[in-house]
């Protein structure tokens, strides 16, 4: 057992902050209250969080930790299958190295879970996974897998395949290839699920089977989009096939915030803490998250690690607050909002009885440079303490 006492609890479940205790048992939050007494003879570890802010563990909703490893160059880069534009059958779990140093950096920053997966060189890149950030075996870290299907629009697929003498080399081809893939996937889905009247049950198809959870609405499309036109194309195609989707990066989202709100799709904004290294991110700005939130869009902030380093996540949220995102929304953008967008809010993202005991204890405001992580707790176990660093 673990008891965290006397902290200022920000539960991120709609309650006002209050001074109180959290009792963790068997990896879950067992009790939250103003004052929790341990039973006589208990061997629980006790943390005195007096003067500290206690939050649910932080969440990065879009990154490439472990699949683009730090300091290892091409040997540690398994993020993009650069020779085939449509690869829905790839699984991030088969490439993420839990020993990547970025996982430890995340833990030290109070980040207890991440959405990680393939990059954006392909029209369809494969399946993302939602993971905890502490452990050596990737299978032990899984919260949800598959958690999303990566698709990409714009500059990255164009540049990747432009020298290969094959499609896509235009935005038309990117959209056309995705539409053709979804057209075939929908036919396959209807046969596999028996909704195609009179059709025989389809024989399993390795290439198309990964689309079933997408058409079942169990997982969303995860769309790499920066420019306004690419955002609109992604929305158009998702609506055409009736699919769920997240708009990742959404760098020009502030220019069409009302239209994004009208679409109903959430936005995962970032990386804003990086250079404007290519044409399609020329309008990247920390104000995007605030403008989208004001329009009514559900917003999370991400690092896209290693584009921005994973440990900069709370700083990125803080800079979004500086540019107009309300402070409480800055915290929601790295806790409950990404949990909702990634469909894991039943387990993480807020401090509630029965949820995973993933907790970050801060001295100071995590959205400010001076905010320090005192303790990081994952599944009720202290995995980082400042005193031991």
RADAWO-V711318 format. One line per field, one symbol per residue. ss: DSSP state (H for helix, E for strand, - for the rest). burial: + if it has 9 or more other C-alpha atoms within 8 Angstrom, else -. A space follows every 50 residues. Layout:
BEGIN
ss = ???
burial = ???
END
This chain:
BEGIN
ss = -EEEEEEEEE-------EEEEEEEE--EEEEEE-----------EEEE-- --EEEE-EEEEEE----E----HHHHE--------E----EHHH------ HHHHHHHH--EEEEEE-------EEEEEEEEE-----HHHHEEEEEEEEE EE--HHHHHHH---------HHHHHHHHHHHHHHHHHHHHHH-------- -----HHHH--HHHH----EEEEEE--HHHHHHHHHHHHHH---EEEEE- --HHH-HHHHHHH--EEEE---------HHH------HHHHHHHH---EE E--------HHHHHHHHHHHHH----HHHHHH---HHHHHH--------- -----E--EEEEE--------EEEEEEE--EEEEEHHH-
burial = ++++++++++++------+++++++-++++++---+------------+- -+++++++++++++++++++-----+++++++--+-+++-+++-++++-+ -+++++++++++++++++++++++++++++++++---+--++++++++++ ++++-+++++++----+++-+-+++-+++--+-+++-+++++-+------ -------++++++++-+-++++++++++-++-+++-++----++++++++ ++++-++--++---++++++++-------++--+-++++++++-+-++++ ++++++-++++++++++++++-+++----+++++++++++++-++--+++ +++-++++++++++++++--++++++++++-++++----
END
